[in-house]
Amino acid sequence: MKKLLAVIMALVPSLALAADPAAQPPAWSPLIMLGVFVVIFYLMVWRPQSKRNKEHKDLITNLGKGDEVVTSGGICGKITKVTDDFIVVEVSEKVEMKFQKSSIHATLPKGTLKAI
């Protein structure tokens, strides 16, 4: 009998809270949290990634003969020929390599290759 009474006393406060509508959080509260997560995700992931993609696209479109570049593989050289999808990079005297434009990682200031 004491055990039954203890169980009933343990359930009474939780039943009282469940019956009280003021004790429950509002139904729209999870929607606000979801909105906050979407905004944080946008600011920390989508926006910076789209900015990097735009900068890389601008870099690729502005490549020209004579530019000094670094490929994503780390090869430095001077552009000798530019076509629609490929460029030819001179990595040393009389050594030319062909790369896709998308593999160019960065451009270097003029004269950087002579200093290396």
MOPAC internal coordinates of N, CA, C and O (Angstrom, degrees):
PM7 1SCF
backbone

  N    0.0000 0     0.00 0     0.00 0    0    0    0
  C    1.4360 1     0.00 0     0.00 0    1    0    0
  C    1.5405 1   110.98 1     0.00 0    2    1    0
  O    1.2310 1   120.66 1   140.57 1    3    2    1
  N    1.3402 1   116.34 1   -39.43 1    3    2    1
  C    1.4541 1   120.09 1   179.00 1    5    3    2
  C    1.5248 1   110.70 1   -64.58 1    6    5    3
  O    1.2310 1   120.78 1   142.99 1    7    6    5
  N    1.3346 1   116.12 1   -37.01 1    7    6    5
  C    1.4691 1   119.53 1   179.14 1    9    7    6
  C    1.5198 1   110.42 1   -66.43 1   10    9    7
  O    1.2310 1   120.04 1   138.23 1   11   10    9
  N    1.3185 1   117.53 1   -41.77 1   11   10    9
  C    1.4596 1   121.29 1   179.19 1   13   11   10
  C    1.5255 1   110.21 1   -63.38 1   14   13   11
  O    1.2310 1   120.54 1   138.18 1   15   14   13
  N    1.3174 1   116.57 1   -41.82 1   15   14   13
  C    1.4539 1   120.95 1   178.74 1   17   15   14
  C    1.5323 1   111.10 1   -64.74 1   18   17   15
  O    1.2310 1   120.14 1   141.15 1   19   18   17
  N    1.3361 1   117.33 1   -38.85 1   19   18   17
  C    1.4654 1   121.29 1   178.34 1   21   19   18
  C    1.5163 1   111.10 1   -65.17 1   22   21   19
  O    1.2310 1   119.89 1   139.72 1   23   22   21
  N    1.3241 1   117.81 1   -40.28 1   23   22   21
  C    1.4648 1   121.77 1   178.36 1   25   23   22
  C    1.5129 1   110.49 1   -65.47 1   26   25   23
  O    1.2310 1   120.12 1   136.94 1   27   26   25
  N    1.3152 1   117.38 1   -43.06 1   27   26   25
  C    1.4670 1   120.83 1   179.92 1   29   27   26
  C    1.5285 1   110.05 1   -64.19 1   30   29   27
  O    1.2310 1   120.02 1   138.67 1   31   30   29
  N    1.3205 1   117.56 1   -41.33 1   31   30   29
  C    1.4564 1   121.19 1  -179.98 1   33   31   30
  C    1.5371 1   111.13 1   -66.96 1   34   33   31
  O    1.2310 1   120.54 1   148.19 1   35   34   33
  N    1.3322 1   116.57 1   -31.81 1   35   34   33
  C    1.4589 1   120.09 1   178.65 1   37   35   34
  C    1.5179 1   111.15 1   -72.53 1   38   37   35
  O    1.2310 1   120.13 1   147.30 1   39   38   37
  N    1.3383 1   117.36 1   -32.70 1   39   38   37
  C    1.4656 1   121.03 1  -178.37 1   41   39   38
  C    1.5191 1   112.85 1   -83.56 1   42   41   39
  O    1.2310 1   119.43 1   155.72 1   43   42   41
  N    1.2945 1   118.70 1   -24.28 1   43   42   41
  C    1.4602 1   121.66 1  -175.51 1   45   43   42
  C    1.5318 1   111.93 1   -60.54 1   46   45   43
  O    1.2310 1   118.41 1   131.93 1   47   46   45
  N    1.3345 1   120.64 1   -48.07 1   47   46   45
  C    1.4753 1   118.39 1   179.93 1   49   47   46
  C    1.5271 1   112.44 1   -62.23 1   50   49   47
  O    1.2310 1   119.61 1   140.65 1   51   50   49
  N    1.3215 1   118.35 1   -39.35 1   51   50   49
  C    1.4618 1   119.72 1   179.85 1   53   51   50
  C    1.5133 1   111.40 1   -69.37 1   54   53   51
  O    1.2310 1   119.54 1   144.71 1   55   54   53
  N    1.3088 1   118.48 1   -35.29 1   55   54   53
  C    1.4663 1   120.99 1   176.00 1   57   55   54
  C    1.5114 1   110.85 1   -67.76 1   58   57   55
  O    1.2310 1   120.57 1   143.41 1   59   58   57
  N    1.3208 1   116.51 1   -36.59 1   59   58   57
  C    1.4600 1   120.02 1   178.82 1   61   59   58
  C    1.5269 1   110.69 1   -66.23 1   62   61   59
  O    1.2310 1   120.28 1   140.41 1   63   62   61
  N    1.3135 1   117.07 1   -39.59 1   63   62   61
  C    1.4684 1   119.98 1   178.12 1   65   63   62
  C    1.5140 1   111.76 1   -67.92 1   66   65   63
  O    1.2310 1   120.27 1   143.00 1   67   66   65
  N    1.3270 1   117.09 1   -37.00 1   67   66   65
  C    1.4560 1   120.23 1  -179.78 1   69   67   66
  C    1.5194 1   110.98 1   -68.62 1   70   69   67
  O    1.2310 1   119.70 1   150.68 1   71   70   69
  N    1.2986 1   118.17 1   -29.32 1   71   70   69
  C    1.4561 1   121.28 1  -179.53 1   73   71   70
  C    1.5232 1   111.40 1   -80.75 1   74   73   71
  O    1.2310 1   119.59 1   159.84 1   75   74   73
  N    1.3285 1   118.40 1   -20.16 1   75   74   73
  C    1.4591 1   122.50 1  -177.52 1   77   75   74
  C    1.5233 1   110.19 1   -88.14 1   78   77   75
  O    1.2310 1   119.54 1   -70.45 1   79   78   77
  N    1.3464 1   118.48 1   109.55 1   79   78   77
  C    1.4717 1   119.86 1  -177.85 1   81   79   78
  C    1.5297 1   112.96 1   -68.71 1   82   81   79
  O    1.2310 1   119.42 1   159.45 1   83   82   81
  N    1.3092 1   118.71 1   -20.55 1   83   82   81
  C    1.4625 1   120.34 1  -179.38 1   85   83   82
  C    1.5231 1   111.50 1   -73.98 1   86   85   83
  O    1.2310 1   120.07 1   159.27 1   87   86   85
  N    1.3188 1   117.47 1   -20.73 1   87   86   85
  C    1.4577 1   120.77 1  -178.54 1   89   87   86
  C    1.5211 1   112.21 1   -82.64 1   90   89   87
  O    1.2310 1   119.16 1   165.63 1   91   90   89
  N    1.3081 1   119.21 1   -14.37 1   91   90   89
  C    1.4643 1   122.23 1  -178.88 1   93   91   90
  C    1.5212 1   109.98 1   -87.99 1   94   93   91
  O    1.2310 1   120.54 1   -34.32 1   95   94   93
  N    1.3455 1   116.57 1   145.68 1   95   94   93
  C    1.4696 1   118.57 1   177.31 1   97   95   94
  C    1.5337 1   110.12 1   -70.53 1   98   97   95
  O    1.2310 1   120.16 1   -23.49 1   99   98   97
  N    1.3243 1   117.30 1   156.51 1   99   98   97
  C    1.4680 1   120.26 1   179.71 1  101   99   98
  C    1.5303 1   111.25 1   -63.22 1  102  101   99
  O    1.2310 1   120.91 1   -25.80 1  103  102  101
  N    1.3096 1   115.87 1   154.20 1  103  102  101
  C    1.4646 1   121.32 1  -177.56 1  105  103  102
  C    1.5270 1   112.05 1   -70.29 1  106  105  103
  O    1.2310 1   119.52 1   154.43 1  107  106  105
  N    1.3293 1   118.52 1   -25.57 1  107  106  105
  C    1.4659 1   121.22 1  -177.49 1  109  107  106
  C    1.5174 1   112.78 1   -87.12 1  110  109  107
  O    1.2310 1   119.54 1   176.54 1  111  110  109
  N    1.3052 1   118.49 1    -3.46 1  111  110  109
  C    1.4620 1   121.86 1  -178.99 1  113  111  110
  C    1.5338 1   113.13 1   -60.58 1  114  113  111
  O    1.2310 1   118.20 1   137.60 1  115  114  113
  N    1.3408 1   121.04 1   -42.40 1  115  114  113
  C    1.4758 1   119.41 1   176.76 1  117  115  114
  C    1.5223 1   113.03 1   -64.07 1  118  117  115
  O    1.2310 1   120.14 1   149.68 1  119  118  117
  N    1.3360 1   117.34 1   -30.32 1  119  118  117
  C    1.4655 1   119.90 1   178.69 1  121  119  118
  C    1.5213 1   111.24 1   -67.61 1  122  121  119
  O    1.2310 1   120.51 1   142.71 1  123  122  121
  N    1.3230 1   116.62 1   -37.29 1  123  122  121
  C    1.4666 1   119.54 1   177.15 1  125  123  122
  C    1.5268 1   110.08 1   -65.60 1  126  125  123
  O    1.2310 1   120.08 1   137.40 1  127  126  125
  N    1.3130 1   117.46 1   -42.60 1  127  126  125
  C    1.4650 1   120.71 1   178.78 1  129  127  126
  C    1.5286 1   111.04 1   -63.08 1  130  129  127
  O    1.2310 1   120.26 1   139.26 1  131  130  129
  N    1.3280 1   117.11 1   -40.74 1  131  130  129
  C    1.4616 1   120.80 1   177.28 1  133  131  130
  C    1.5253 1   110.36 1   -61.99 1  134  133  131
  O    1.2310 1   120.50 1   137.98 1  135  134  133
  N    1.3284 1   116.65 1   -42.02 1  135  134  133
  C    1.4640 1   120.60 1   177.74 1  137  135  134
  C    1.5197 1   112.15 1   -62.66 1  138  137  135
  O    1.2310 1   120.40 1   139.53 1  139  138  137
  N    1.3135 1   116.84 1   -40.47 1  139  138  137
  C    1.4613 1   120.98 1   178.19 1  141  139  138
  C    1.5241 1   110.56 1   -63.58 1  142  141  139
  O    1.2310 1   120.16 1   137.57 1  143  142  141
  N    1.3290 1   117.30 1   -42.43 1  143  142  141
  C    1.4625 1   120.63 1   178.45 1  145  143  142
  C    1.5236 1   111.51 1   -64.06 1  146  145  143
  O    1.2310 1   119.91 1   140.55 1  147  146  145
  N    1.3249 1   117.78 1   -39.45 1  147  146  145
  C    1.4690 1   120.52 1   178.82 1  149  147  146
  C    1.5242 1   110.20 1   -64.39 1  150  149  147
  O    1.2310 1   119.98 1   138.17 1  151  150  149
  N    1.3221 1   117.64 1   -41.83 1  151  150  149
  C    1.4702 1   120.84 1   179.80 1  153  151  150
  C    1.5330 1   110.16 1   -64.93 1  154  153  151
  O    1.2310 1   120.04 1   136.11 1  155  154  153
  N    1.3189 1   117.53 1   -43.89 1  155  154  153
  C    1.4692 1   120.74 1   178.88 1  157  155  154
  C    1.5248 1   110.41 1   -63.53 1  158  157  155
  O    1.2310 1   120.01 1   137.19 1  159  158  157
  N    1.3377 1   117.59 1   -42.81 1  159  158  157
  C    1.4612 1   121.61 1   178.76 1  161  159  158
  C    1.5239 1   110.57 1   -62.00 1  162  161  159
  O    1.2310 1   120.52 1   138.72 1  163  162  161
  N    1.3399 1   116.62 1   -41.28 1  163  162  161
  C    1.4605 1   120.37 1   178.90 1  165  163  162
  C    1.5268 1   110.77 1   -62.54 1  166  165  163
  O    1.2310 1   120.55 1   133.75 1  167  166  165
  N    1.3340 1   116.55 1   -46.25 1  167  166  165
  C    1.4614 1   120.16 1  -176.06 1  169  167  166
  C    1.5232 1   112.86 1   -70.89 1  170  169  167
  O    1.2310 1   119.84 1   150.89 1  171  170  169
  N    1.3283 1   117.90 1   -29.11 1  171  170  169
  C    1.4597 1   119.97 1  -175.08 1  173  171  170
  C    1.5254 1   113.80 1   -98.85 1  174  173  171
  O    1.2310 1   119.22 1   160.13 1  175  174  173
  N    1.3327 1   119.10 1   -19.87 1  175  174  173
  C    1.4650 1   120.39 1  -175.03 1  177  175  174
  C    1.5244 1   111.74 1  -123.28 1  178  177  175
  O    1.2310 1   119.87 1   118.03 1  179  178  177
  N    1.3090 1   117.85 1   -61.97 1  179  178  177
  C    1.4640 1   120.35 1  -172.13 1  181  179  178
  C    1.5212 1   112.68 1   -63.38 1  182  181  179
  O    1.2310 1   120.18 1   130.31 1  183  182  181
  N    1.3195 1   117.26 1   -49.69 1  183  182  181
  C    1.4578 1   120.57 1  -175.36 1  185  183  182
  C    1.5232 1   112.92 1   -63.92 1  186  185  183
  O    1.2310 1   118.78 1   130.95 1  187  186  185
  N    1.3362 1   119.94 1   -49.05 1  187  186  185
  C    1.4694 1   118.67 1   178.63 1  189  187  186
  C    1.5286 1   112.90 1   -63.43 1  190  189  187
  O    1.2310 1   120.07 1   143.40 1  191  190  189
  N    1.3315 1   117.47 1   -36.60 1  191  190  189
  C    1.4601 1   119.95 1   179.79 1  193  191  190
  C    1.5185 1   110.89 1   -66.24 1  194  193  191
  O    1.2310 1   119.91 1   137.11 1  195  194  193
  N    1.3219 1   117.77 1   -42.89 1  195  194  193
  C    1.4649 1   119.63 1   179.12 1  197  195  194
  C    1.5284 1   110.85 1   -66.90 1  198  197  195
  O    1.2310 1   120.44 1   147.21 1  199  198  197
  N    1.3343 1   116.76 1   -32.79 1  199  198  197
  C    1.4612 1   119.86 1   176.47 1  201  199  198
  C    1.5255 1   111.06 1   -65.93 1  202  201  199
  O    1.2310 1   120.04 1   136.50 1  203  202  201
  N    1.3411 1   117.53 1   -43.50 1  203  202  201
  C    1.4750 1   120.87 1   177.51 1  205  203  202
  C    1.5256 1   110.74 1   -63.36 1  206  205  203
  O    1.2310 1   120.19 1   139.21 1  207  206  205
  N    1.3369 1   117.23 1   -40.79 1  207  206  205
  C    1.4676 1   120.32 1   179.06 1  209  207  206
  C    1.5247 1   110.79 1   -62.99 1  210  209  207
  O    1.2310 1   120.38 1   138.92 1  211  210  209
  N    1.3245 1   116.88 1   -41.08 1  211  210  209
  C    1.4676 1   120.03 1   179.66 1  213  211  210
  C    1.5306 1   110.80 1   -65.56 1  214  213  211
  O    1.2310 1   119.92 1   137.99 1  215  214  213
  N    1.3402 1   117.76 1   -42.01 1  215  214  213
  C    1.4612 1   120.96 1   178.80 1  217  215  214
  C    1.5257 1   111.20 1   -63.71 1  218  217  215
  O    1.2310 1   120.01 1   140.34 1  219  218  217
  N    1.3352 1   117.59 1   -39.66 1  219  218  217
  C    1.4677 1   120.70 1   179.39 1  221  219  218
  C    1.5302 1   110.51 1   -68.10 1  222  221  219
  O    1.2310 1   120.33 1   141.06 1  223  222  221
  N    1.3262 1   116.97 1   -38.94 1  223  222  221
  C    1.4700 1   120.61 1   177.87 1  225  223  222
  C    1.5281 1   110.21 1   -63.27 1  226  225  223
  O    1.2310 1   120.20 1   138.11 1  227  226  225
  N    1.3359 1   117.22 1   -41.89 1  227  226  225
  C    1.4665 1   120.67 1   177.11 1  229  227  226
  C    1.5265 1   110.99 1   -63.86 1  230  229  227
  O    1.2310 1   120.18 1   140.02 1  231  230  229
  N    1.3277 1   117.26 1   -39.98 1  231  230  229
  C    1.4574 1   121.85 1   177.60 1  233  231  230
  C    1.5282 1   110.52 1   -60.25 1  234  233  231
  O    1.2310 1   120.32 1   134.30 1  235  234  233
  N    1.3206 1   116.99 1   -45.70 1  235  234  233
  C    1.4712 1   122.19 1  -178.08 1  237  235  234
  C    1.5279 1   110.85 1   -64.93 1  238  237  235
  O    1.2310 1   120.37 1   137.59 1  239  238  237
  N    1.3313 1   116.89 1   -42.41 1  239  238  237
  C    1.4704 1   119.13 1  -177.46 1  241  239  238
  C    1.5304 1   111.98 1   -71.07 1  242  241  239
  O    1.2310 1   119.63 1   155.22 1  243  242  241
  N    1.3239 1   118.30 1   -24.78 1  243  242  241
  C    1.4693 1   120.83 1  -177.40 1  245  243  242
  C    1.5202 1   113.84 1   -94.76 1  246  245  243
  O    1.2310 1   119.56 1  -171.27 1  247  246  245
  N    1.3344 1   118.44 1     8.73 1  247  246  245
  C    1.4667 1   120.00 1   178.21 1  249  247  246
  C    1.5203 1   110.50 1   -69.20 1  250  249  247
  O    1.2310 1   121.20 1   -39.59 1  251  250  249
  N    1.3052 1   115.30 1   140.41 1  251  250  249
  C    1.4522 1   119.64 1   179.55 1  253  251  250
  C    1.5132 1   110.78 1  -147.09 1  254  253  251
  O    1.2310 1   121.32 1   -11.53 1  255  254  253
  N    1.3325 1   115.07 1   168.47 1  255  254  253
  C    1.4656 1   121.09 1   179.62 1  257  255  254
  C    1.5240 1   109.37 1   -62.43 1  258  257  255
  O    1.2310 1   120.78 1   -46.54 1  259  258  257
  N    1.3454 1   116.11 1   133.46 1  259  258  257
  C    1.4495 1   121.76 1   179.10 1  261  259  258
  C    1.5228 1   113.69 1    97.02 1  262  261  259
  O    1.2310 1   119.88 1   169.15 1  263  262  261
  N    1.3187 1   117.84 1   -10.85 1  263  262  261
  C    1.4649 1   119.75 1   177.98 1  265  263  262
  C    1.5239 1   110.06 1   -71.99 1  266  265  263
  O    1.2310 1   121.09 1   -36.89 1  267  266  265
  N    1.3071 1   115.52 1   143.11 1  267  266  265
  C    1.4631 1   120.77 1   175.38 1  269  267  266
  C    1.5212 1   107.72 1   -97.92 1  270  269  267
  O    1.2310 1   120.70 1   -52.64 1  271  270  269
  N    1.3375 1   116.26 1   127.36 1  271  270  269
  C    1.4536 1   120.78 1  -172.11 1  273  271  270
  C    1.5260 1   111.91 1  -131.23 1  274  273  271
  O    1.2310 1   121.37 1   -15.95 1  275  274  273
  N    1.3298 1   114.98 1   164.05 1  275  274  273
  C    1.4546 1   123.39 1   172.22 1  277  275  274
  C    1.5222 1   106.56 1  -123.46 1  278  277  275
  O    1.2310 1   120.49 1   -49.74 1  279  278  277
  N    1.3337 1   116.66 1   130.26 1  279  278  277
  C    1.4550 1   120.00 1   177.77 1  281  279  278
  C    1.5237 1   109.95 1   -83.94 1  282  281  279
  O    1.2310 1   120.98 1   -10.68 1  283  282  281
  N    1.3117 1   115.73 1   169.32 1  283  282  281
  C    1.4686 1   119.11 1   178.71 1  285  283  282
  C    1.5190 1   111.03 1   -68.14 1  286  285  283
  O    1.2310 1   119.64 1   163.74 1  287  286  285
  N    1.3168 1   118.29 1   -16.26 1  287  286  285
  C    1.4588 1   122.11 1   174.81 1  289  287  286
  C    1.5162 1   112.95 1   -86.80 1  290  289  287
  O    1.2310 1   119.99 1   175.12 1  291  290  289
  N    1.3356 1   117.62 1    -4.88 1  291  290  289
  C    1.4542 1   121.30 1   177.04 1  293  291  290
  C    1.5165 1   114.59 1    94.79 1  294  293  291
  O    1.2310 1   119.73 1  -171.06 1  295  294  293
  N    1.3161 1   118.11 1     8.94 1  295  294  293
  C    1.4688 1   121.53 1  -179.87 1  297  295  294
  C    1.5225 1   109.01 1   -85.40 1  298  297  295
  O    1.2310 1   120.75 1   -52.59 1  299  298  297
  N    1.3280 1   116.17 1   127.41 1  299  298  297
  C    1.4600 1   121.87 1   179.12 1  301  299  298
  C    1.5265 1   108.87 1  -101.35 1  302  301  299
  O    1.2310 1   120.79 1   -36.61 1  303  302  301
  N    1.3091 1   116.10 1   143.39 1  303  302  301
  C    1.4547 1   119.63 1   177.63 1  305  303  302
  C    1.5119 1   112.02 1  -173.70 1  306  305  303
  O    1.2310 1   121.96 1     0.25 1  307  306  305
  N    1.3390 1   113.85 1  -179.75 1  307  306  305
  C    1.4607 1   122.09 1  -178.38 1  309  307  306
  C    1.5189 1   108.78 1  -112.45 1  310  309  307
  O    1.2310 1   119.98 1   -47.48 1  311  310  309
  N    1.3134 1   117.64 1   132.52 1  311  310  309
  C    1.4646 1   122.01 1  -178.16 1  313  311  310
  C    1.5279 1   109.02 1   -72.73 1  314  313  311
  O    1.2310 1   121.25 1   -51.03 1  315  314  313
  N    1.3489 1   115.21 1   128.97 1  315  314  313
  C    1.4662 1   119.77 1   177.73 1  317  315  314
  C    1.5197 1   112.55 1  -110.99 1  318  317  315
  O    1.2310 1   120.21 1   158.51 1  319  318  317
  N    1.3307 1   117.20 1   -21.49 1  319  318  317
  C    1.4637 1   120.35 1  -179.22 1  321  319  318
  C    1.5214 1   108.69 1  -151.95 1  322  321  319
  O    1.2310 1   121.12 1   -41.02 1  323  322  321
  N    1.3348 1   115.46 1   138.98 1  323  322  321
  C    1.4678 1   121.13 1   179.74 1  325  323  322
  C    1.5175 1   108.53 1  -125.87 1  326  325  323
  O    1.2310 1   120.33 1   -51.76 1  327  326  325
  N    1.3335 1   116.97 1   128.24 1  327  326  325
  C    1.4701 1   122.20 1   172.26 1  329  327  326
  C    1.5254 1   107.84 1  -119.54 1  330  329  327
  O    1.2310 1   120.45 1    10.44 1  331  330  329
  N    1.3358 1   116.75 1  -169.56 1  331  330  329
  C    1.4622 1   120.11 1  -177.10 1  333  331  330
  C    1.5284 1   112.77 1   -61.60 1  334  333  331
  O    1.2310 1   120.24 1   129.87 1  335  334  333
  N    1.3278 1   117.16 1   -50.13 1  335  334  333
  C    1.4633 1   120.71 1  -174.84 1  337  335  334
  C    1.5240 1   113.87 1  -112.30 1  338  337  335
  O    1.2310 1   119.89 1   165.00 1  339  338  337
  N    1.3322 1   117.82 1   -15.00 1  339  338  337
  C    1.4568 1   120.70 1  -174.22 1  341  339  338
  C    1.5220 1   110.74 1  -126.73 1  342  341  339
  O    1.2310 1   121.48 1   -21.61 1  343  342  341
  N    1.3311 1   114.78 1   158.39 1  343  342  341
  C    1.4589 1   121.06 1   171.91 1  345  343  342
  C    1.5206 1   107.43 1  -132.74 1  346  345  343
  O    1.2310 1   121.02 1   -24.73 1  347  346  345
  N    1.3173 1   115.65 1   155.27 1  347  346  345
  C    1.4595 1   121.60 1   175.67 1  349  347  346
  C    1.5219 1   106.61 1  -110.87 1  350  349  347
  O    1.2310 1   121.55 1   -54.17 1  351  350  349
  N    1.3349 1   114.64 1   125.83 1  351  350  349
  C    1.4617 1   121.17 1  -175.95 1  353  351  350
  C    1.5181 1   108.79 1  -115.68 1  354  353  351
  O    1.2310 1   121.01 1   -51.72 1  355  354  353
  N    1.3219 1   115.68 1   128.28 1  355  354  353
  C    1.4633 1   120.85 1   175.60 1  357  355  354
  C    1.5319 1   107.19 1   -88.70 1  358  357  355
  O    1.2310 1   120.97 1   -65.62 1  359  358  357
  N    1.3492 1   115.75 1   114.38 1  359  358  357
  C    1.4593 1   120.11 1  -177.21 1  361  359  358
  C    1.5267 1   112.24 1   -93.63 1  362  361  359
  O    1.2310 1   119.84 1   156.00 1  363  362  361
  N    1.3064 1   117.91 1   -24.00 1  363  362  361
  C    1.4608 1   122.53 1   170.29 1  365  363  362
  C    1.5283 1   106.05 1  -156.68 1  366  365  363
  O    1.2310 1   120.32 1     1.92 1  367  366  365
  N    1.3382 1   117.00 1  -178.08 1  367  366  365
  C    1.4581 1   119.04 1  -177.20 1  369  367  366
  C    1.5260 1   110.51 1   -60.49 1  370  369  367
  O    1.2310 1   120.99 1   -54.32 1  371  370  369
  N    1.3152 1   115.72 1   125.68 1  371  370  369
  C    1.4666 1   124.49 1   177.10 1  373  371  370
  C    1.5348 1   113.35 1    62.32 1  374  373  371
  O    1.2310 1   119.60 1  -161.34 1  375  374  373
  N    1.3230 1   118.37 1    18.66 1  375  374  373
  C    1.4646 1   122.17 1   174.91 1  377  375  374
  C    1.5274 1   107.47 1  -120.28 1  378  377  375
  O    1.2310 1   121.75 1   -69.36 1  379  378  377
  N    1.3420 1   114.25 1   110.64 1  379  378  377
  C    1.4590 1   119.58 1  -178.95 1  381  379  378
  C    1.5164 1   109.73 1  -119.02 1  382  381  379
  O    1.2310 1   121.16 1   -36.90 1  383  382  381
  N    1.3276 1   115.38 1   143.10 1  383  382  381
  C    1.4583 1   121.39 1   179.49 1  385  383  382
  C    1.5202 1   108.10 1  -128.04 1  386  385  383
  O    1.2310 1   121.27 1   -33.98 1  387  386  385
  N    1.3326 1   115.19 1   146.02 1  387  386  385
  C    1.4503 1   120.64 1   179.87 1  389  387  386
  C    1.5297 1   108.92 1  -103.45 1  390  389  387
  O    1.2310 1   120.87 1   -48.21 1  391  390  389
  N    1.3367 1   115.94 1   131.79 1  391  390  389
  C    1.4659 1   122.46 1  -179.06 1  393  391  390
  C    1.5186 1   109.84 1  -130.65 1  394  393  391
  O    1.2310 1   121.25 1   -25.26 1  395  394  393
  N    1.3253 1   115.22 1   154.74 1  395  394  393
  C    1.4550 1   119.31 1   168.84 1  397  395  394
  C    1.5153 1   108.13 1   -73.54 1  398  397  395
  O    1.2310 1   120.65 1   -31.87 1  399  398  397
  N    1.3155 1   116.36 1   148.13 1  399  398  397
  C    1.4561 1   119.42 1  -179.69 1  401  399  398
  C    1.5273 1   111.72 1   -61.23 1  402  401  399
  O    1.2310 1   120.59 1   145.45 1  403  402  401
  N    1.3149 1   116.49 1   -34.55 1  403  402  401
  C    1.4651 1   119.71 1  -176.73 1  405  403  402
  C    1.5234 1   112.79 1   -68.31 1  406  405  403
  O    1.2310 1   119.95 1   165.04 1  407  406  405
  N    1.3371 1   117.70 1   -14.96 1  407  406  405
  C    1.4645 1   119.53 1  -179.99 1  409  407  406
  C    1.5254 1   112.81 1   -85.71 1  410  409  407
  O    1.2310 1   119.79 1   179.25 1  411  410  409
  N    1.3192 1   118.01 1    -0.75 1  411  410  409
  C    1.4610 1   121.24 1   177.25 1  413  411  410
  C    1.5240 1   108.20 1   -77.43 1  414  413  411
  O    1.2310 1   121.11 1   -52.84 1  415  414  413
  N    1.3192 1   115.48 1   127.16 1  415  414  413
  C    1.4626 1   121.39 1  -176.35 1  417  415  414
  C    1.5266 1   112.19 1   -94.70 1  418  417  415
  O    1.2310 1   120.28 1   138.88 1  419  418  417
  N    1.3244 1   117.07 1   -41.12 1  419  418  417
  C    1.4620 1   119.86 1  -177.48 1  421  419  418
  C    1.5206 1   109.84 1  -159.33 1  422  421  419
  O    1.2310 1   121.24 1   -19.93 1  423  422  421
  N    1.3081 1   115.24 1   160.07 1  423  422  421
  C    1.4655 1   120.69 1   171.70 1  425  423  422
  C    1.5215 1   107.45 1  -103.54 1  426  425  423
  O    1.2310 1   121.50 1   -27.98 1  427  426  425
  N    1.3144 1   114.74 1   152.02 1  427  426  425
  C    1.4676 1   121.52 1  -179.08 1  429  427  426
  C    1.5206 1   109.07 1  -109.68 1  430  429  427
  O    1.2310 1   120.04 1   -25.55 1  431  430  429
  N    1.3263 1   117.53 1   154.45 1  431  430  429
  C    1.4604 1   119.40 1   174.25 1  433  431  430
  C    1.5381 1   110.66 1   -64.52 1  434  433  431
  O    1.2310 1   120.79 1   -29.46 1  435  434  433
  N    1.2993 1   116.09 1   150.54 1  435  434  433
  C    1.4666 1   121.09 1  -179.93 1  437  435  434
  C    1.5359 1   110.71 1   -56.78 1  438  437  435
  O    1.2310 1   120.95 1   -43.74 1  439  438  437
  N    1.3354 1   115.79 1   136.26 1  439  438  437
  C    1.4520 1   121.21 1   178.30 1  441  439  438
  C    1.5218 1   114.89 1    88.08 1  442  441  439
  O    1.2310 1   120.02 1  -179.92 1  443  442  441
  N    1.2921 1   117.56 1     0.08 1  443  442  441
  C    1.4616 1   120.46 1  -178.74 1  445  443  442
  C    1.5267 1   111.04 1   -67.59 1  446  445  443
  O    1.2310 1   120.07 1   141.72 1  447  446  445
  N    1.3222 1   117.47 1   -38.28 1  447  446  445
  C    1.4626 1   120.89 1  -177.64 1  449  447  446
  C    1.5296 1   111.24 1   -66.66 1  450  449  447
  O    1.2310 1   119.81 1   147.78 1  451  450  449
  N    1.2984 1   117.96 1   -32.22 1  451  450  449
  C    1.4726 1   119.42 1   178.80 1  453  451  450
  C    1.5196 1   111.00 1   -70.11 1  454  453  451
  O    1.2310 1   120.60 1   150.39 1  455  454  453
  N    1.3388 1   116.46 1   -29.61 1  455  454  453
  C    1.4611 1   120.83 1  -178.37 1  457  455  454
  C    1.5292 1   111.91 1   -78.38 1  458  457  455
  O    1.2310 1   120.55 1   162.09 1  459  458  457
  N    1.3168 1   116.55 1   -17.91 1  459  458  457
  C    1.4833 1   119.73 1  -176.81 1  461  459  458
  C    1.4921 1   111.22 1   -78.50 1  462  461  459
  O    1.2310 1   120.10 1   180.00 1  463  462  461

